[in-house]
Amino acid sequence: MDNETYIIYGMTFGFLALWLLFSLAKKLGNSSRFPKQDEEK
């Protein structure tokens, strides 16, 4: 595989990871812990 394939897989995995994280946070009712993602950076 070349670098382009790694980038595509990385973006897809990152998007799925973030989606799962926020979906779990909403299910647990802890969404108040994440007011804004920009504050962590």
C-alpha positions as CSV (number, residue, x, y, z in Angstrom):
1,M,0.0,0.0,0.0
2,D,1.1,3.5,-0.7
3,N,0.8,6.6,1.5
4,E,-2.5,7.7,0.0
5,T,-4.1,4.4,1.1
6,Y,-2.7,4.9,4.7
7,I,-4.1,8.5,4.7
8,I,-7.6,7.3,3.6
9,Y,-7.6,4.5,6.2
10,G,-6.4,6.9,8.9
11,M,-9.1,9.5,8.2
12,T,-11.8,6.8,8.1
13,F,-10.6,5.2,11.4
14,G,-10.3,8.6,13.1
15,F,-13.8,9.6,12.0
16,L,-15.3,6.3,13.3
17,A,-13.4,6.6,16.6
18,L,-14.7,10.2,17.2
19,W,-18.2,9.1,16.2
20,L,-18.1,6.2,18.6
21,L,-16.7,8.3,21.4
22,F,-19.4,11.0,21.2
23,S,-22.2,8.4,20.7
24,L,-21.1,6.6,23.8
25,A,-20.8,9.9,25.7
26,K,-24.4,10.7,24.8
27,K,-25.6,7.3,25.8
28,L,-23.9,7.6,29.2
29,G,-25.2,11.1,29.6
30,N,-21.7,12.5,30.1
31,S,-21.9,14.8,27.1
32,S,-21.5,17.7,29.5
33,R,-17.9,16.7,30.0
34,F,-17.2,17.7,26.4
35,P,-18.4,21.3,26.0
36,K,-16.2,22.0,23.1
37,Q,-13.4,20.0,21.4
38,D,-11.5,23.1,20.6
39,E,-10.7,23.8,24.3
40,E,-8.6,20.6,24.6
41,K,-6.2,21.6,21.8
